[in-house]
Structure formats: C-alpha cells, structure tokens
C-alpha cells in the first residue's frame, strides 16, 4: 500500500512537471534541415525558431495536446499535432514542401501578434527580402509598386487610392520599422531613403483603415519593414551598382552623361548570445532631369539579444543625410526634363535619425509583454531661390502592449501609446509642441473549428499647441471563415483616423510662387471602411487573393485656394468622399521551376461628395505584373495605370494612361550575385501622375553583390 502511494505520488509529481517538445524541420526533397522557420504553438504566446540544423525546442509546457504550425515563406505551411506528457519530451520530425512560388507565411502587423495571414480579417500583402533583392531595388520604393494593393503617385506611397497626391505632407499610410513609427515629425511623410534595404526580412502591408491598433496616419493602411536578425555565421555583404540614364534626343538638355552609383557594406555576426549588424553606404545620382542630382549617406546598427530566441530584446540606430536638388514642374511641354531657369540650383539637405528598442520582459504560454520606446529626429534646410526655410523636429514615444491568452485560441491584447514632438522652424506660424496619447484593446477568439472573430477599439487624443485638439474613437469588427483547408473568407468593418500634420496646420511660407497660409482650426480626417475578401490556393500552382472594399472619408484634408487671394492656398477640411473598388492578386507557377507569373490589379471608383467628380490623382485601372523565368535569371515587369481623370493645378493639360516595362537579368559569377536592369525599356514618355512632372526615362543599371 505504501509502495502504491509512493508510485501515485511520483506519478503526480511527474505530471506536474513541465513537458517539452523537441523537433527538427527538414525539406522534403533533400532531408536537409530548414533554418529560420517559425514554429507557432497554436493558442499560446509561445513560438520558436529553427536553428542552422533545423532543430527547435519548446520547454515547460503543461500536459495536453498541442498543434504546431510551421511557417516559412519558401515552403508550404505544415500543421502537426503533438501530445505532451508532464516531465517527458515529445520528439517530432516535420517535413516542408517547396511550392511553385513564394506565398505569405506569417505576419505580426495585422493584429500585433504572430499569426498566419489567413487568420486575420484584415487584407494583408507580404513582400520578402529575397523578392526585394531579386528586383534589384536600390531603395524600397522601387519594389513596393509590385506589392498587391500598393500604388505610387509621383514617388509617394498610396494604398487602394486613399492618398492621392500630397507632395510629401501628411501621409495616409503609416510606415513602421520593426514596429516603430518612422514618419517625419513636421510633414508626417515617408522618407524611403532613410529605410534599410540590405537586411530586410520582409515587408508587411496591411490595407485599409487600421487605426484601431496603430492610430493616426493608418487611414489608408500600415507598412511594416521587418529586418533580419544576424545569421549564425559571420557574414559580410557588399553591394555596388552603377547605371546610366538614356535621355531621349528630343528632350536632351546636356551633353554630359547622367549616371547613378552607390556602394553599401554590411557586416553581421554573433558574439555569444549577442547578434550585431553594422551597415554603411553612400549613393549618388545625377538624376534623369535637370536639377535632379542627389547624394545620400547612411549608417545603421542593430543588436539582438539573445539572438537565437524567438522573443529577443532589440535595439537599432539609423542615420541618413541626403542632399537633393528640387524639380517642381517642367519648363515647358517640349522641354519636359528642364526646369525654369530661376529654379536651377534649388536644393535641400535632410538629416534623419531613428532610434528604436523592443523589450519583451515577460513571455510565458499565457502572457506576452512588449515595450517599444523610440526617438525620431529630422532636420530639413531648403536652399531655394525664393526661400531658405528650415525645420527641426524630435519625436519621443513609447508603445506598451500586453497580450494574454485566457484560454486556448483566445487572445486579448491591450496597450497604450504616448508621444511628444518638439518642432522648431522659420516657416511655421508657431513652433508647436505636439502630444499624442492613446489606449487600445482587441479581443480575438476562435468561435468554432472554422470561424474566428475579432473586435477592437482605440481612443486617440491629439493636441498641438495653439491649435484645435482632436479626440478620435476607432472601433473594428472582423470575422474569418475557413470552409476548407487552403480557402479563407474574410469580412471586416473598421474606422480610421489621421490627425493633421504640423505642416498642414502651421505652414506660412511661399513655395515656387504659391503662398501657403496656416489653418489653426484644421481638424483630423476619418474614414469608415468595409471589406469582404477571399484567399485561395487552387492546387499546387495557383494562389489567388481578392477583396471588395469600400471607404467613406470625412473632413479630408486637402490644399484649397483661399477665396479672393490668387495663388494663395491653405490646407482645409474640404470634402466628404467615397473610395470603393477591387483589389486582386494572382500567383501562378506556369512551368515548375522555370516560369511563374505574378499579377496585381486595383480597380478604383472614387467620388467627391460635394462635386460628384472623381477624386484627383486616382487612376481607375491599376495593374502590375511580373513574369519570371529560369528561377530569376530573367524577368519582365510591367506597370500600367489608366488616365487620371482629375488633377488640381493644371486641369487643361493633356493626360494619358501610363505603361512602363522593365527588364531584369541575373546570374552568379565567382560567388557574387550579378544583376542588370533596364528601366522603361521602350522609352515611354509620360507624366508621373503630378502635372508637368515627367516620369523616368530609360535607364541601365548593373549591380554586383558578393557575400563572404
């Protein structure tokens, strides 16, 4: 009897001990371990990363049945059921199969937690770092036009027609770097030259108003640039490129050759549990237009500790300086690449410094706490013929997020954000201090085996000294239904909000002959949006994603003429508007390993409620396609957008559709990746959305990237 009691006591103690899942992830075709795959322990806050040999381990698990989801963009998702017993180790081997093309594997932006794209009611596009490299992109804005739902208007990012054209003032797309806000403090604009390019792991794009989780500027969507952690072995990457612009003879304005060139060096290594990445680069270009020169210097450092953990602490510092000439409008239609002589020599200098940290002090199966402090400073000095305007701004902010798992397949996320921005300038009517405070909550629950629902709300308070304050409440509701494996249906309703930028509210200056007046009564703009969509894998070679979306905007902030004062403008809450349409993406493996097709299409139907006219700077039909042959040895990119119906400055100018074709070639030579790109292959002359702003001429670029 005593022996029986002892055995029972021993068994109870064993059951009370935590169990372990230990496994290896291998490629089905070769049996080689897959490094860097993400292992999600469904229904908990825990996850793991596979090491160089494909092995992983999850410790201290309560006894019970668990579902492992293995995600890697280069492979099809794998699901495995594992039974864990207290005090014991469950061994598992998981095989992954390569698809005909790369498909999104995991996202962290859509719901602020790691999940599959199909688990979220939000519409999400993902572009991997490998795809950005394969596109021979010098900066991120060269690659993003080929992401589903993403458009560019004269170099400014737009998602599903939310933005139009704002000349870099008040972006309706929120840009994040490793989860940290990186919009400039005065213009609240995206500075693509200040974003990393060599160590990008992936870029996640969440489309539609997403202010419930991210607040102001997420009116049209959120773009999160997620960088790689240092690899297990020391690595040095050198990227050098040189290119030439081919000016059409009818527009030639100089006998000198116009070139672009750049050199980047990045080194990554691990020292014990600490991972480090250091980057330095310089780029310069003569531009394809007169007064188009630019020069950029960049430094970047990132540390990760412990580097092998799926939940490390991270710190990054990015610094950028750019000197750039200014081209506002052409001299005349027959001299489209030249500027008015009085503007020749206009240039500006910009400095940007971004510092961000991510701390994860608590990570258990049921709780995850993350803290993200950041600093973003910028300084801009104009050297224009009609002004020497300057501004300096520094934003101090932090984001605290707590995710809890009350029970399996139920996630409750709560958090808060606070930021203070200090501004100094000579062209603002005042030097405002800006304070933003927010709290948010989101509840996600699996309602059945095939249905998942989510509900959330956020309260934002925005205050700029000497101006009107704003308070916004942004709710969202969403549901995902998976009638079968490989098919996901989604529906959502949400509200977005954008506070006026400092430039929109306080600017008092003259730019290129136009007088701009401040508007201290300016209030924030908002939008209600709804979407239904589907994602489906059709066999082994076809993947389709499509969504029908509708957005109703209120109090849109736009530049408007001041009555009775010619050539004088002011940012005003001018209109109510509707944007509706279709956003579709297609991936087809035409011939396995030899030929694949990617196509994205956005149909926009827009209306200004006050005038019944289409919104300016939106094209009804927008298409991007890429045909890739021989595993990336050759590729053709095509971008098409139909004629813009409405513009603001020169409505009588002739307008036409735009079609641009690029050719890319790549090979490996002596261990280095060698890439050639011909931009605008057929030398199409076009207006780049903004009136009297010519699109890029044909260009040739050679890039060499050795790794050692």
matplotlib code that plots the C-alpha trace (Angstrom):
import matplotlib.pyplot as plt

x = [0.0, 2.8, 4.5, 1.3, 1.0, 4.7, 4.1, 1.0, 2.8, 5.7, 3.3, 1.6, 4.9, 5.9, 2.7, 3.1, 6.5, 6.6, 6.9, 9.0, 8.5, 11.8, 11.9, 13.6, 12.2, 13.6, 13.0, 11.0, 13.1, 16.5, 16.1, 18.3, 17.3, 15.4, 17.0, 14.9, 11.4, 8.9, 7.1, 3.9, 2.3, -1.3, -3.4, -0.5, 2.0, 4.9, 6.9, 10.3, 12.8, 14.7, 18.4, 21.0, 20.3, 16.5, 16.1, 13.9, 12.7, 9.7, 10.0, 7.9, 4.6, 1.6, 0.4, -2.0, -2.5, -0.8, -0.9, 2.3, 2.2, 5.4, 5.7, 8.4, 7.8, 9.8, 7.7, 4.1, 2.7, 2.8, 0.5, 1.4, -0.5, 1.7, 0.8, 2.8, 3.1, 4.5, 8.2, 8.7, 10.0, 7.9, 10.1, 8.8, 10.1, 8.3, 8.9, 8.3, 7.5, 8.5, 5.6, 5.8, 6.1, 6.6, 3.5, 3.0, 3.7, 3.3, 2.5, 2.9, 1.4, -2.3, -3.1, 0.2, 0.9, 2.4, -0.1, -0.8, -2.2, -5.4, -6.2, -6.9, -9.9, -7.5, -6.3, -2.5, 0.3, 3.8, 7.0, 10.0, 13.5, 14.6, 12.0, 13.2, 16.8, 15.7, 14.0, 17.4, 15.8, 18.2, 15.5, 12.2, 10.0, 11.4, 10.0, 6.7, 4.8, 4.7, 3.0, -0.7, -2.8, 0.1, 0.3, 2.7, 1.9, 4.9, 7.1, 4.5, 3.0, -0.7, -2.8, -6.1, -6.5, -6.5, -3.8, -3.9, -1.0, 0.1, 3.6, 5.0, 2.7, 0.5, 0.8, -2.3, 0.0, 1.7, 5.3, 6.9, 10.4, 10.5, 7.2, 8.4, 6.7, 9.1, 7.2, 8.9, 7.8, 6.7, 5.3, 4.3, 5.7, 7.5, 11.3, 12.2, 15.8, 16.1, 14.8, 17.2, 17.4, 20.1, 18.9, 15.1, 13.5, 10.0, 7.7, 4.1, 1.3, -2.0, -4.6, -7.5, -8.1, -6.2, -6.2, -7.8, -4.3, -2.0, -3.8, -3.1, -1.8, -3.1, -6.0, -5.1, -3.0, 0.2, 3.6, 5.9, 9.6, 10.9, 14.6, 16.6, 18.4, 22.1, 22.8, 24.5, 27.8, 29.6, 28.6, 29.7, 27.6, 28.9, 26.6, 27.9, 26.0, 26.4, 23.9, 23.2, 20.2, 19.3, 17.8, 15.5, 17.1, 14.1, 14.4, 18.2, 19.4, 23.1, 25.9, 27.3, 26.3, 23.9, 24.7, 23.8, 26.2, 26.3, 28.3, 26.9, 28.7, 27.1, 28.6, 26.7, 28.0, 27.1, 29.2, 27.9, 24.2, 24.5, 23.9, 25.1, 24.6, 26.5, 25.8, 27.3, 26.5, 26.8, 24.7, 24.7, 22.7, 22.7, 19.0, 17.3, 16.0, 17.8, 18.3, 17.9, 21.1, 21.1, 23.6, 22.9, 24.9, 23.5, 24.7, 22.9, 23.5, 21.3, 21.7, 19.6, 19.9, 19.6, 19.9, 18.6, 15.5, 12.1, 11.5, 14.8, 15.4, 16.4, 18.0, 18.6, 20.0, 19.6, 21.1, 20.7, 21.8, 20.5, 21.3, 18.8, 18.0, 14.3, 12.3, 8.8, 7.4, 8.8, 9.9, 7.5, 5.9, 8.6, 11.4, 9.9, 13.2, 14.2, 13.2, 12.5, 16.0, 15.1, 14.7, 18.0, 20.3, 17.4, 18.3, 17.7, 19.5, 17.7, 19.1, 17.1, 17.9, 15.8, 16.4, 14.2, 14.2, 12.0, 11.9, 10.0, 10.3, 7.5, 6.9, 5.0, 2.5, -0.3, 1.2, 3.4, 4.5, 6.3, 7.6, 8.8, 10.4, 11.6, 13.1, 12.8, 14.6, 14.7, 16.2, 15.5, 17.1, 15.9, 18.3, 15.7, 15.6, 12.5, 13.1, 15.6, 13.0, 14.2, 12.6, 13.8, 11.7, 12.2, 9.6, 9.9, 7.4, 6.7, 4.3, 3.4, 1.4, 0.2, -1.2, -2.9, -4.4, -7.3, -7.8, -6.7, -7.4, -8.4, -6.2, -6.8, -4.4, -4.4, -1.9, -1.2, 1.0, 2.3, 4.5, 5.7, 7.0, 9.1, 9.3, 11.4, 11.0, 11.1, 8.1, 5.5, 3.2, 4.2, 6.7, 4.2, 4.6, 2.5, 1.3, -0.4, -1.8, -3.8, -5.1, -6.4, -7.8, -8.5, -10.2, -9.7, -11.5, -12.0, -15.8, -15.6, -13.1, -13.6, -14.6, -12.5, -13.8, -12.2, -13.3, -11.3, -11.4, -8.9, -9.1, -6.7, -6.1, -4.1, -3.1, -0.8, -0.2, -2.1, -4.4, -7.6, -7.3, -8.7, -10.2, -11.0, -12.6, -11.9, -13.6, -13.3, -15.1, -13.9, -14.6, -12.6, -14.3, -12.3, -14.7, -11.8, -8.0, -6.5, -9.6, -10.2, -13.1, -12.9, -15.1, -14.4, -15.7, -13.4, -12.8, -9.6, -8.3, -5.5, -4.5, -3.4, 0.4, 2.3, 2.9, -0.8, -1.8, 1.0, 2.8, 3.2, 5.5, 6.0, 6.9, 7.5, 5.4, 2.5, 1.6, 0.6, -1.3, -1.7, -5.1, -5.2, -8.8, -7.9, -9.3, -8.4, -9.8, -11.5, -13.0, -15.4, -14.4, -15.8, -14.3, -15.1, -12.4, -11.1, -7.7, -7.4, -4.8, -6.0, -4.0, -0.2, 0.4, -2.2, -2.8, -5.5, -6.4, -9.2, -11.2, -14.1, -13.6, -15.5, -14.3, -16.2, -14.0, -15.0, -13.2, -10.5, -7.5, -6.5, -4.8, -7.5, -7.4, -8.1, -11.0, -10.1, -6.3, -4.9, -2.0, -2.7, -3.5, -4.4, -4.9, -8.6, -11.2, -12.7, -14.7, -16.5, -15.6, -16.0, -13.5, -14.6, -13.1, -11.5, -8.0, -6.8, -3.6, -2.6, 0.4, 0.8, 3.5, 3.2, 6.1, 7.6, 11.0, 11.0, 8.2, 6.0, 3.6, 2.6, -0.2, -1.9, -4.9, -6.7, -9.9, -10.8, -14.2, -13.9, -16.3, -16.1, -19.5, -19.5, -18.9, -19.7, -16.4, -13.7, -11.0, -7.8, -4.8, -6.5, -6.4, -9.4, -7.4, -4.0, -2.1, 1.4, 2.7, 6.0, 6.9, 9.9, 11.8, 14.5, 14.3, 15.0, 17.6, 15.3, 12.2, 9.9, 8.0, 5.0, 3.2, 0.0, -2.4, -5.2, -5.6, -6.1, -9.5, -9.0, -6.0, -5.7, -3.2, -3.3, -6.6, -6.3, -3.1, -3.4, -3.4, -3.0, -2.5, 0.9, 2.6, 6.2, 8.1, 11.3, 13.7, 15.8, 18.6, 20.6, 23.3, 26.0, 29.6, 32.5, 30.2, 28.6, 25.1, 25.3, 22.1, 21.3, 18.2, 16.8, 14.1, 11.5, 12.7, 10.7, 11.5, 7.9, 7.4, 4.7, 3.6, 4.2, 0.7, 1.5, 1.0, 4.1, 6.3, 7.9, 8.3, 11.7, 13.5, 15.1, 18.0, 20.6, 21.9, 24.4, 24.6, 27.2, 26.6, 29.2, 28.7, 31.5]
y = [0.0, 2.4, 1.4, 2.2, 5.5, 6.2, 5.4, 7.6, 10.4, 10.0, 9.9, 13.1, 14.9, 13.8, 15.1, 18.4, 18.9, 20.8, 18.8, 19.5, 19.4, 18.8, 18.5, 19.1, 20.7, 19.3, 19.9, 17.1, 16.9, 16.8, 16.0, 19.0, 21.0, 24.2, 27.2, 30.2, 28.6, 29.9, 27.4, 28.6, 26.8, 27.5, 29.1, 30.3, 33.1, 30.8, 30.3, 29.1, 29.5, 26.6, 26.7, 26.2, 22.4, 22.9, 21.9, 23.6, 23.2, 24.4, 23.9, 23.9, 23.0, 21.8, 18.3, 18.2, 18.1, 20.9, 22.0, 23.1, 25.4, 25.6, 28.7, 29.7, 31.8, 29.4, 26.4, 25.4, 25.6, 22.4, 21.5, 18.8, 17.5, 16.7, 15.1, 16.4, 14.5, 16.0, 15.6, 14.0, 15.1, 14.6, 14.2, 15.3, 15.5, 17.9, 18.0, 21.0, 21.1, 23.9, 25.4, 26.7, 30.2, 32.1, 32.8, 34.8, 32.7, 34.8, 38.4, 40.3, 43.7, 42.8, 42.0, 42.9, 39.2, 36.5, 34.7, 33.4, 36.0, 33.9, 34.0, 37.8, 39.6, 42.3, 42.3, 41.7, 41.6, 40.4, 41.1, 39.1, 40.5, 38.0, 39.3, 42.9, 41.7, 39.9, 43.1, 44.8, 47.6, 50.4, 51.6, 50.2, 52.5, 50.7, 47.3, 48.3, 49.2, 45.4, 44.6, 43.9, 47.0, 49.4, 52.4, 55.2, 58.8, 60.9, 58.9, 58.9, 55.7, 55.1, 52.1, 51.5, 55.1, 56.5, 59.1, 60.7, 63.2, 65.3, 66.4, 64.6, 66.3, 64.2, 60.6, 58.4, 55.4, 54.7, 53.5, 51.3, 50.0, 46.8, 48.0, 51.6, 54.7, 56.4, 59.3, 62.7, 65.0, 68.1, 66.6, 63.2, 61.8, 58.7, 59.0, 55.9, 56.9, 56.5, 52.9, 49.9, 47.7, 45.0, 43.4, 43.3, 40.0, 41.0, 44.0, 43.6, 45.7, 45.9, 47.5, 49.8, 51.9, 50.2, 53.0, 50.6, 49.2, 51.9, 55.3, 58.3, 58.0, 54.5, 55.8, 54.0, 51.2, 50.2, 49.2, 47.5, 46.9, 44.0, 43.4, 40.1, 39.0, 38.3, 34.9, 32.1, 32.6, 35.9, 37.5, 40.5, 41.8, 44.4, 45.9, 48.1, 49.5, 51.8, 53.0, 55.4, 57.4, 57.4, 60.8, 61.0, 63.2, 65.5, 66.3, 66.3, 69.2, 68.3, 66.7, 65.1, 61.6, 61.2, 58.4, 56.7, 54.9, 53.5, 51.3, 49.6, 47.4, 45.4, 43.1, 40.7, 38.4, 36.7, 37.1, 34.6, 35.4, 38.8, 39.4, 42.6, 44.1, 47.2, 49.0, 51.9, 53.2, 56.1, 56.7, 59.4, 60.2, 62.9, 62.2, 61.9, 65.5, 68.9, 69.8, 66.2, 65.5, 63.7, 62.3, 60.1, 58.8, 56.1, 54.4, 51.7, 49.5, 46.8, 44.5, 41.4, 39.6, 36.7, 36.3, 32.7, 33.4, 33.9, 36.8, 38.7, 42.3, 44.5, 48.0, 49.8, 53.2, 54.6, 57.8, 59.3, 62.5, 63.4, 66.4, 66.6, 69.1, 70.1, 69.6, 71.0, 71.3, 71.2, 74.3, 73.6, 70.6, 70.4, 70.8, 68.4, 67.4, 71.0, 73.5, 77.2, 78.8, 80.7, 77.4, 76.0, 75.2, 74.9, 72.1, 70.9, 68.9, 66.4, 64.6, 61.8, 59.8, 56.9, 55.0, 52.2, 49.4, 46.4, 44.8, 41.6, 41.3, 38.7, 35.8, 32.8, 30.4, 32.7, 36.2, 38.4, 41.9, 44.1, 47.7, 49.8, 53.2, 55.2, 58.6, 60.0, 63.3, 65.1, 68.4, 69.9, 73.0, 74.5, 76.3, 77.6, 80.8, 82.0, 80.7, 79.4, 77.6, 75.1, 72.9, 70.6, 68.1, 65.4, 62.8, 60.8, 58.0, 54.6, 51.8, 49.2, 46.1, 43.2, 40.1, 37.4, 34.0, 33.4, 30.0, 28.2, 30.1, 33.3, 36.3, 39.6, 42.4, 45.7, 48.6, 52.2, 54.7, 58.1, 60.5, 64.1, 66.0, 69.2, 71.4, 74.4, 76.2, 79.6, 78.9, 77.9, 80.4, 78.9, 76.4, 73.8, 71.1, 68.0, 65.4, 62.1, 59.7, 56.5, 53.3, 50.3, 46.8, 43.9, 40.6, 37.6, 34.3, 31.1, 30.7, 27.2, 25.0, 27.1, 30.5, 33.2, 36.6, 39.8, 43.1, 46.1, 49.8, 52.6, 56.0, 58.7, 62.2, 64.6, 68.1, 70.7, 73.9, 77.0, 74.7, 72.7, 69.4, 66.1, 63.0, 60.0, 56.7, 53.9, 50.6, 47.5, 44.2, 41.2, 37.6, 34.9, 31.7, 28.7, 26.4, 24.1, 24.0, 26.4, 28.7, 31.6, 34.1, 37.4, 40.4, 43.5, 46.9, 49.5, 53.2, 55.1, 58.5, 60.9, 63.9, 67.0, 67.2, 70.2, 71.3, 71.2, 73.1, 75.7, 76.4, 80.0, 80.4, 80.9, 77.8, 78.1, 81.3, 79.9, 81.4, 78.9, 80.1, 78.4, 77.0, 76.5, 75.4, 72.3, 69.1, 65.5, 63.4, 60.0, 57.1, 54.2, 51.2, 47.7, 44.8, 41.2, 39.1, 35.6, 33.9, 30.5, 28.1, 26.3, 23.2, 23.3, 26.1, 28.8, 31.3, 34.0, 36.8, 39.3, 41.8, 44.2, 47.3, 50.5, 53.6, 56.7, 59.6, 62.6, 66.0, 65.1, 67.5, 68.9, 72.1, 74.5, 78.0, 80.9, 83.0, 86.5, 85.8, 84.5, 81.9, 81.5, 78.1, 76.7, 73.2, 72.8, 70.1, 70.3, 67.2, 64.1, 61.3, 57.7, 55.2, 51.7, 49.0, 45.7, 44.6, 41.3, 39.3, 36.2, 33.9, 31.2, 28.6, 28.2, 25.8, 24.4, 26.0, 27.6, 30.1, 31.9, 34.9, 37.4, 40.0, 42.6, 44.7, 47.6, 49.0, 52.4, 54.1, 57.4, 60.3, 63.7, 64.0, 67.8, 67.9, 64.3, 64.3, 61.6, 62.3, 63.8, 61.8, 58.4, 56.1, 53.8, 50.8, 49.9, 46.8, 45.4, 42.1, 40.2, 37.3, 35.4, 32.8, 30.2, 30.8, 34.5, 34.6, 36.8, 38.8, 41.3, 43.9, 45.8, 48.7, 50.2, 52.8, 54.4, 58.1, 60.2, 61.9, 64.8, 67.0, 70.1, 72.5, 72.3, 70.6, 71.7, 69.8, 66.7, 63.4, 59.8, 56.3, 55.1, 51.8, 51.1, 47.9, 46.9, 44.1, 42.3, 39.7, 38.0, 35.4, 34.3, 34.8, 33.9, 33.7, 37.1, 37.9, 40.0, 41.8, 44.0, 46.1, 48.2, 50.6, 51.9, 49.5, 51.1, 54.7, 55.7, 59.4, 60.0, 62.3, 60.8, 61.5, 65.0, 67.6, 68.7, 66.1, 63.8, 60.1, 58.4, 57.9, 54.7, 53.7, 50.9, 49.6, 46.9, 45.7, 43.3, 41.8, 39.4, 37.7, 36.3]
z = [0.0, 0.9, -2.4, -4.3, -2.6, -3.4, -7.1, -7.2, -5.6, -8.0, -11.0, -9.7, -9.3, -12.8, -14.3, -12.5, -14.2, -17.5, -20.7, -23.7, -27.5, -29.3, -33.1, -36.4, -39.6, -42.8, -46.5, -48.0, -51.3, -49.7, -46.0, -45.1, -42.0, -42.6, -40.8, -39.6, -39.8, -37.3, -35.0, -33.6, -30.6, -31.6, -28.9, -26.8, -26.7, -27.4, -30.6, -31.6, -34.4, -36.0, -35.8, -38.5, -38.5, -38.5, -34.8, -32.2, -28.7, -26.6, -22.8, -19.7, -21.3, -19.4, -20.2, -23.1, -26.9, -28.9, -32.5, -34.1, -37.1, -39.1, -41.3, -43.8, -46.9, -49.0, -48.1, -47.7, -44.2, -42.1, -39.2, -36.6, -33.6, -30.6, -27.2, -24.3, -21.0, -17.8, -17.3, -20.7, -24.1, -27.2, -30.3, -33.7, -37.3, -39.6, -43.4, -45.6, -49.3, -51.6, -53.6, -57.2, -55.9, -52.6, -50.6, -47.4, -44.4, -41.2, -40.2, -37.0, -38.1, -38.7, -35.1, -33.3, -32.6, -34.8, -36.9, -40.4, -42.9, -43.3, -39.6, -39.8, -41.2, -42.5, -46.1, -46.0, -48.6, -47.8, -49.8, -48.7, -48.5, -51.2, -53.6, -52.9, -53.7, -56.8, -58.1, -57.9, -55.9, -54.7, -52.3, -51.0, -53.2, -56.3, -55.1, -53.3, -56.5, -57.2, -53.8, -54.0, -53.4, -53.3, -55.7, -56.1, -57.2, -58.1, -55.7, -52.8, -51.5, -51.7, -50.7, -52.6, -53.6, -50.0, -50.5, -54.0, -54.1, -51.1, -52.1, -49.0, -46.5, -44.3, -45.4, -45.1, -44.9, -41.6, -42.0, -39.3, -38.9, -36.8, -35.3, -34.6, -36.2, -38.7, -40.2, -40.2, -37.4, -39.4, -42.6, -41.2, -44.5, -45.5, -46.2, -48.2, -48.4, -44.7, -44.6, -44.7, -47.8, -47.3, -44.1, -44.8, -43.8, -45.1, -45.6, -44.4, -45.8, -44.0, -46.3, -45.3, -42.2, -39.4, -36.7, -34.1, -33.4, -34.8, -34.5, -36.6, -40.2, -40.6, -42.5, -45.7, -44.3, -42.5, -43.9, -41.5, -42.6, -40.6, -40.6, -40.3, -37.2, -37.7, -39.2, -37.2, -39.1, -39.6, -42.9, -44.9, -47.8, -50.3, -52.9, -55.6, -58.5, -61.5, -64.0, -66.8, -67.8, -71.5, -72.3, -75.4, -78.1, -78.3, -74.5, -74.2, -72.0, -71.5, -73.4, -70.2, -69.3, -66.4, -64.0, -60.8, -58.5, -55.0, -52.6, -49.4, -46.9, -44.2, -41.6, -39.3, -36.6, -33.3, -30.2, -27.7, -27.3, -28.8, -32.5, -34.3, -37.7, -38.9, -42.2, -44.1, -47.5, -50.0, -53.0, -55.6, -58.8, -61.5, -62.0, -65.3, -65.2, -64.9, -61.3, -60.4, -58.5, -55.2, -52.7, -49.7, -46.8, -44.4, -41.2, -39.4, -36.3, -34.8, -31.9, -30.9, -27.5, -27.1, -30.8, -31.0, -29.0, -30.8, -28.3, -28.1, -27.0, -29.9, -30.4, -33.7, -34.7, -38.2, -39.5, -43.0, -44.7, -48.1, -50.4, -53.2, -56.0, -56.4, -59.6, -59.2, -62.7, -66.2, -68.1, -71.0, -72.6, -75.3, -72.7, -70.2, -68.5, -67.8, -65.0, -65.1, -65.1, -61.9, -60.1, -61.3, -58.3, -55.8, -53.3, -49.8, -47.1, -44.9, -41.8, -40.2, -37.0, -35.8, -32.6, -31.5, -28.9, -28.3, -24.9, -24.0, -20.3, -19.9, -22.3, -21.0, -22.6, -21.4, -21.4, -23.6, -22.6, -25.2, -24.7, -27.7, -27.0, -29.9, -31.0, -34.4, -35.2, -38.5, -39.8, -43.2, -44.7, -48.0, -50.3, -52.8, -54.9, -53.1, -49.5, -47.0, -44.9, -42.4, -39.7, -36.9, -35.1, -32.5, -31.6, -28.3, -27.9, -26.5, -27.0, -24.4, -25.3, -23.2, -24.9, -22.8, -23.7, -21.2, -22.9, -26.0, -29.2, -27.4, -27.4, -25.6, -26.5, -24.6, -24.8, -24.9, -26.8, -25.8, -27.9, -27.6, -30.6, -30.4, -33.5, -34.5, -37.8, -39.6, -41.9, -39.3, -37.8, -34.4, -33.1, -31.8, -29.3, -30.3, -27.8, -28.8, -26.2, -27.0, -25.4, -27.4, -26.9, -29.2, -28.5, -30.8, -30.3, -32.3, -32.4, -34.0, -35.8, -39.0, -37.7, -35.9, -34.9, -33.6, -32.1, -31.1, -30.2, -29.8, -28.2, -29.6, -28.2, -30.3, -29.2, -30.9, -29.0, -30.3, -32.4, -32.1, -30.2, -31.5, -29.9, -32.0, -31.2, -33.8, -33.5, -35.7, -36.2, -38.3, -39.0, -40.8, -42.1, -43.5, -45.2, -46.2, -46.0, -48.4, -48.6, -46.3, -46.4, -44.5, -43.7, -41.6, -40.7, -39.2, -38.7, -39.4, -38.3, -39.2, -37.2, -39.2, -39.7, -38.4, -42.0, -42.8, -39.8, -39.3, -42.6, -43.5, -46.5, -50.2, -52.4, -56.1, -56.3, -54.3, -51.0, -48.2, -45.2, -41.8, -40.6, -36.8, -36.9, -39.0, -37.6, -38.2, -41.0, -40.6, -42.6, -42.2, -44.2, -45.0, -46.9, -47.9, -49.4, -50.1, -50.3, -52.0, -53.1, -56.2, -56.5, -56.3, -58.9, -58.4, -55.5, -55.6, -53.2, -53.9, -51.9, -52.4, -50.4, -49.6, -47.7, -46.8, -45.9, -43.8, -43.4, -45.9, -45.6, -49.0, -50.3, -51.3, -52.8, -50.5, -51.8, -53.0, -52.9, -56.2, -56.0, -52.3, -50.7, -47.3, -46.0, -45.3, -44.3, -47.8, -48.7, -47.9, -50.3, -51.2, -52.5, -53.5, -55.7, -56.2, -55.0, -56.5, -56.7, -58.6, -58.4, -61.0, -61.4, -65.2, -65.5, -62.2, -61.5, -65.0, -65.4, -63.0, -63.2, -60.6, -61.2, -59.1, -60.1, -58.3, -59.6, -58.1, -58.2, -56.3, -55.8, -54.1, -52.4, -52.8, -56.6, -57.7, -59.5, -59.2, -56.6, -58.0, -58.9, -58.8, -61.8, -62.3, -63.5, -61.9, -62.9, -62.1, -63.5, -63.3, -65.5, -64.1, -66.0, -65.1, -61.3, -61.6, -64.4, -66.4, -65.6, -67.1, -65.0, -66.3, -64.6, -66.1, -64.8, -66.8, -67.4, -64.2, -64.5, -62.1, -61.1, -59.0, -60.6, -64.4, -65.4, -69.0, -69.6, -71.8, -69.8, -70.9, -69.5, -68.4, -69.3, -68.2, -68.9, -67.1, -68.0, -65.4, -65.7, -63.0, -62.7, -60.2, -61.0, -58.7, -55.8, -56.4, -57.5, -60.7, -61.8, -64.7, -65.1, -67.9, -66.6, -69.0, -71.7, -74.5, -73.6, -72.9, -72.2, -69.7, -66.9, -63.4, -62.1, -60.9, -63.7, -65.6, -63.8, -66.3, -65.5, -65.5, -68.8, -69.9, -67.6, -67.4, -64.1, -63.2, -59.6, -58.1, -54.6, -53.2, -49.8, -47.8]

ax = plt.figure().add_subplot(projection="3d")
ax.plot(x, y, z, "-o")
ax.set_aspect("equal")
plt.show()
